Every structure is written in C-alpha cells, then in structure tokens.
C-alpha cells in the first residue's frame, strides 16, 4: 500500500491483521481516490471501501464485480 499525491494504491493483500492500518489510510482527508490492484482484501476492508465517499478504482476483474453490484445508500 502506498500513497502517491492524493491517491492511495492498494497493491498488497489487506488481511485481517492490516485492516486497522487500512482504515486509517483510506480515511486520511488528503486521500481523494483509492486504487485497488490486489484481489486479496479481507471482508472488513471491503466493507470499509463500500462505506467511503471517495472515488474507488478497481483494477481486478474479480473484485470489480462486487463494486458494480453493491451500492451504499444514504
């Protein structure tokens, strides 16, 4: 996981032991976009992403289907 300007790039597995660190990272105010480049995300990390009001780009054919079919309502 790395930050480039205002983009958080998730290029490593986010397993249960990294979910807290992940949540802190995605909630940083300067992060405007999150790019997912890894298929291995813990269910808690997916829930965190679904609840964010930030642009999310998914570069994974597997995970992209989840983001296409799940919409969080206010």
N, C-alpha and C positions, 0 to 999 in steps of 0.2 A: 504494500500500500504506500502510495506516495502522493504528494501534493505538488502540482505544477500551476502556479499562479492561483486561480480561483477554482481549480478542478482537482477533485480527489480521484485518483486512479487506483482501483482495486485490482491488483494483478497477482494476488496471492490468496490462498484459501483463508476464509474467515470462519474458523471453527469456534466451538463453544468458549475456549479459553481466550479468544480475541474479540468477543462480541462487545465487551465494555469499552475497549480501546476503539473499536469501530464506531460505536455510538458517539463517543466524544469527538472523533474525527469528522463524522458527517454533520454534526451539529455546530461545527465552528461557523461563525457568522460570515467569514470570508469565502467559504465554500459555496459556490453557486451551482456547480454541476458535479455529478458523480458518474464516473465511467466504470462499468463492471466488465472486466476482462477475464474473469475466472468463474468456472462453473461451480466451484465448491464453496457455497455460502451456507452457513448454519441457518436454520429456520428463523431464529431470533433476528439475525441480520436481515433476512428478507422482510420481516415484519417492520423493522426499523425503516427500511427503504420505502415500503409502501405507505408509511405514515408521514413521510417528509414532503415538504412543499418546495422541492428543488428539482431541477432538471436531472433526469437519470437516463443515461445512455447505456444500453446493454449490448455488449459485443459477444454474446453467447447464444447460439441457436436454442439451446436447452432452456436457459433462464428467460429468454425473450418471450417465450410463450406464457410464462407466468405473469410478466408485466403487461402483456397485451390483454390478458383475461381478468386481471384484478384491478379494480378501481376503488379508491377510498373516497367515500362520500363525506362531506362536512355535516 
